[in-house]
Amino acid sequence: MKIYATTVAIGTLVGLLLFVLLAPGNGLAATHGVTVARISLGPGGVQGNNHANYAAISADGRYIAYNAIASNLVLSDTNNV
């Protein structure tokens, strides 16, 4: 359980650090040719109706995965999970 908690804490810290460093408006993303996009929005840009957690970022920063409890992020979600 300790390893899991440490992994989650590190993942959260890395996600927060990337958000702060690459946030639009601070100039860092633009100077490095980086695109910052909010990925936790549903169709039409709607805010999720519940929380997301357990973020994971690939080694090259290209892919991000997360667990979301929100039920309105995927169109035609039929498994209710």
HELIX and SHEET records of a PDB file:
HELIX    1   1 LYS A    2  LEU A   22  1                                  21    
HELIX    2   2 LEU A   28  THR A   31  1                                   4    
HELIX    3   3 PRO A   43  GLY A   45  5                                   3    
SHEET    1   A 2 ALA A  52  ILE A  57  0                                        
SHEET    2   A 2 ILE A  64  ALA A  68 -1                                        
END                                                                             
